[in-house]
Amino acid sequence: MQTEKKPEEQQRNIFARYWAWHKKRAAAAKEKEKKKTLPQKIWSWAVVIIEAVVIAMAIRMFILEPIRVDGESMCNTLQDGEIVLAMKTPYWTQNPQRGDVVICHYPGRVNEQGWGPINFSASIRLDFSTIFVKRIVGVPGDYLQISGGHLYVNGELVPDPENMGSVPSDYPLIHLGEDEYFVVGDNRHYSHDSRYSDVGPISRNDILAKVTQVLLPLSSWRAVE
């Protein structure tokens, strides 16, 4: 009379069969690797390296990217030389919001080599132009002006972040269009941004990512608000 196997014994048998299959598969792969010629081995490694590079580029293009802060335009929120994490996923499903710290381009700006962005489609482009870290203070539909060095959005005063102060100059009242965002640096004394005529409001397409955290130095790790 055949007795029914206990659940524990059945599990051990399943594990034993899987382990035997795994060892057999690994041995076959090892034997196959031994039979490869030197050119085949070089090509295999080249494929692995190419795949790793493509994956890394895809992550930086579509998901996240570490960015180094250069200059003092975002003090005291961000310090010169800090490495921040720029996330692109928050803007997959929603538009940038007022108050977001973002990585952006300025219209018509190119890098030192004279290269600008290359558009592959409406949503995919390869960017060579200079990038900036700024805070969005105005979104489409907002009324914005600077009076006596103070920023007003929709008639309400926007306090200077970290009490860094503002450039004592005025900016005429404007109504941001359906694809216009107004960006400034938190350290308004030392920021070249949308207040200047050679920059002005930027478009949604110029906003690349949202800064969420300071990564380095480790002693300064923190969330960015």
C-alpha positions as CSV (number, residue, x, y, z in Angstrom):
1,M,0.0,0.0,0.0
2,Q,1.5,3.4,-1.1
3,T,1.5,6.0,1.5
4,E,0.9,9.7,0.7
5,K,3.9,11.9,1.0
6,K,4.0,14.6,3.6
7,P,4.0,18.3,2.4
8,E,7.5,18.7,3.8
9,E,8.8,15.8,1.8
10,Q,7.1,17.0,-1.3
11,Q,8.7,20.4,-0.9
12,R,12.1,18.8,-0.5
13,N,11.6,16.7,-3.6
14,I,10.6,19.8,-5.6
15,F,13.7,21.7,-4.4
16,A,16.0,18.7,-5.2
17,R,14.6,18.4,-8.7
18,Y,15.0,22.2,-9.3
19,W,18.6,22.2,-7.9
20,A,19.5,19.2,-10.1
21,W,18.1,21.1,-13.2
22,H,19.9,24.3,-12.2
23,K,23.3,22.4,-11.8
24,K,22.8,20.7,-15.2
25,R,21.9,24.0,-16.9
26,A,24.9,25.8,-15.3
27,A,27.3,23.0,-16.4
28,A,25.9,23.1,-19.9
29,A,26.4,26.9,-20.0
30,K,30.0,26.5,-18.7
31,E,30.8,23.9,-21.3
32,K,29.4,26.0,-24.0
33,E,31.5,29.0,-22.8
34,K,34.7,26.8,-23.0
35,K,34.0,26.0,-26.6
36,K,33.8,29.7,-27.6
37,T,36.7,31.0,-29.7
38,L,38.5,34.2,-28.5
39,P,36.6,36.5,-31.0
40,Q,33.3,35.0,-29.8
41,K,34.3,35.7,-26.2
42,I,35.3,39.3,-27.0
43,W,32.0,39.8,-28.8
44,S,30.1,38.4,-25.9
45,W,31.7,40.9,-23.5
46,A,31.2,43.7,-26.0
47,V,27.5,42.9,-26.1
48,V,27.3,43.0,-22.3
49,I,29.1,46.4,-22.2
50,I,26.9,47.8,-25.0
51,E,23.7,46.6,-23.2
52,A,24.9,48.2,-19.9
53,V,25.6,51.5,-21.6
54,V,22.2,51.5,-23.4
55,I,20.4,50.8,-20.1
56,A,22.3,53.5,-18.3
57,M,21.5,56.0,-21.0
58,A,17.9,55.1,-21.0
59,I,17.7,55.5,-17.2
60,R,19.3,59.0,-17.5
61,M,17.1,60.0,-20.4
62,F,13.7,58.8,-19.1
63,I,13.9,58.1,-15.3
64,L,16.6,59.9,-13.2
65,E,19.9,61.7,-13.4
66,P,22.4,63.0,-10.9
67,I,23.2,66.7,-11.4
68,R,26.0,68.8,-10.0
69,V,24.9,72.3,-8.7
70,D,27.2,75.0,-10.1
71,G,27.1,78.4,-8.5
72,E,25.1,80.1,-5.7
73,S,21.8,80.9,-7.5
74,M,19.9,78.4,-5.4
75,C,21.4,79.1,-2.0
76,N,20.5,78.3,0.7
77,T,18.3,75.6,-0.7
78,L,21.1,74.1,-2.7
79,Q,24.8,74.7,-2.2
80,D,27.5,75.1,-4.9
81,G,29.1,71.7,-5.6
82,E,26.3,69.5,-4.2
83,I,25.0,66.6,-6.2
84,V,21.3,66.4,-6.5
85,L,18.9,63.7,-7.8
86,A,16.8,64.9,-10.7
87,M,13.7,62.7,-11.2
88,K,11.9,62.7,-14.6
89,T,9.1,60.3,-13.6
90,P,7.0,62.9,-11.6
91,Y,6.3,64.7,-14.9
92,W,5.3,61.6,-16.8
93,T,1.7,62.0,-15.6
94,Q,1.4,65.6,-14.4
95,N,2.7,69.0,-15.3
96,P,5.3,70.9,-13.2
97,Q,3.8,72.6,-10.2
98,R,4.4,76.0,-8.6
99,G,7.2,75.7,-6.0
100,D,9.0,72.7,-7.7
101,V,12.8,72.9,-7.9
102,V,13.6,71.8,-11.5
103,I,16.3,71.1,-14.0
104,C,15.6,73.2,-17.1
105,H,16.9,74.8,-20.2
106,Y,16.6,78.4,-21.3
107,P,15.1,79.1,-24.7
108,G,17.7,79.1,-27.5
109,R,20.6,78.5,-25.2
110,V,23.4,76.1,-26.3
111,N,26.4,74.7,-24.6
112,E,30.0,75.8,-24.9
113,Q,30.5,73.7,-28.1
114,G,27.5,75.4,-29.7
115,W,25.2,72.3,-29.5
116,G,21.5,72.6,-28.7
117,P,18.9,69.9,-28.2
118,I,18.1,67.3,-30.9
119,N,14.5,66.5,-31.1
120,F,13.6,62.9,-32.1
121,S,9.8,63.3,-31.4
122,A,7.5,65.4,-29.4
123,S,8.5,63.7,-26.2
124,I,12.0,62.4,-26.8
125,R,15.1,64.6,-27.4
126,L,18.8,64.5,-26.8
127,D,20.0,67.5,-24.9
128,F,23.4,69.1,-25.3
129,S,22.4,72.6,-24.2
130,T,23.3,74.1,-20.9
131,I,21.0,73.1,-18.0
132,F,20.0,75.2,-14.9
133,V,18.6,74.5,-11.5
134,K,15.7,76.9,-10.6
135,R,12.4,77.1,-8.8
136,I,9.1,77.5,-10.6
137,V,7.2,80.5,-9.2
138,G,4.7,80.9,-12.0
139,V,2.7,78.3,-14.0
140,P,0.3,78.7,-17.0
141,G,-2.5,81.1,-16.2
142,D,-0.7,82.9,-13.4
143,Y,-0.5,86.7,-13.1
144,L,3.0,87.6,-12.0
145,Q,4.9,90.8,-11.3
146,I,7.9,92.2,-9.2
147,S,7.3,95.4,-7.4
148,G,9.9,97.1,-5.3
149,G,12.0,93.9,-5.4
150,H,9.1,91.8,-4.1
151,L,7.5,89.0,-6.1
152,Y,3.7,88.8,-6.4
153,V,1.9,85.9,-8.0
154,N,-1.9,86.3,-8.5
155,G,-1.7,89.3,-6.3
156,E,-0.1,87.5,-3.3
157,L,3.4,88.2,-2.0
158,V,5.8,85.3,-2.5
159,P,8.4,85.5,0.3
160,D,12.1,85.3,-0.5
161,P,13.3,81.7,0.2
162,E,15.7,81.5,3.1
163,N,15.5,85.3,3.4
164,M,18.2,85.7,0.7
165,G,16.7,88.9,-0.6
166,S,15.6,90.0,-4.1
167,V,17.2,92.2,-6.7
168,P,15.7,95.6,-6.1
169,S,14.1,96.0,-9.5
170,D,10.6,95.8,-11.0
171,Y,9.1,93.4,-13.5
172,P,5.9,94.4,-15.2
173,L,2.7,92.5,-14.6
174,I,2.4,89.6,-17.0
175,H,-0.1,86.9,-17.6
176,L,1.6,83.5,-18.3
177,G,0.3,81.8,-21.4
178,E,-0.9,78.1,-21.6
179,D,2.7,76.9,-22.1
180,E,4.7,79.4,-20.0
181,Y,6.5,78.8,-16.7
182,F,8.4,81.5,-14.8
183,V,11.5,80.3,-13.0
184,V,13.8,82.1,-10.6
185,G,16.7,81.1,-8.3
186,D,16.1,81.1,-4.5
187,N,19.1,83.3,-4.1
188,R,17.6,86.1,-6.2
189,H,20.6,88.4,-5.8
190,Y,22.7,86.0,-7.8
191,S,20.4,84.3,-10.2
192,H,20.0,84.8,-14.0
193,D,16.5,83.6,-14.7
194,S,13.1,84.4,-16.2
195,R,13.3,88.0,-14.8
196,Y,15.8,88.8,-17.6
197,S,14.9,89.7,-21.1
198,D,17.3,87.1,-22.7
199,V,15.5,84.3,-20.7
200,G,11.9,85.2,-20.0
201,P,9.2,82.5,-19.3
202,I,10.2,79.0,-20.4
203,S,8.0,76.3,-22.0
204,R,7.0,72.9,-20.6
205,N,9.4,71.3,-23.1
206,D,12.3,73.2,-21.4
207,I,11.6,71.6,-18.0
208,L,13.5,68.3,-17.8
209,A,13.2,66.9,-14.3
210,K,12.2,67.6,-10.7
211,V,15.0,67.9,-8.0
212,T,13.9,65.7,-5.1
213,Q,17.0,65.1,-3.0
214,V,20.6,66.2,-2.3
215,L,22.8,63.0,-2.7
216,L,26.3,64.3,-2.0
217,P,28.1,65.0,0.1
218,L,26.6,62.4,2.3
219,S,26.7,64.7,5.3
220,S,24.3,67.0,3.5
221,W,21.8,64.3,2.3
222,R,18.3,65.7,2.5
223,A,15.0,66.1,0.7
224,V,14.6,69.2,-1.4
225,E,11.4,71.3,-0.9
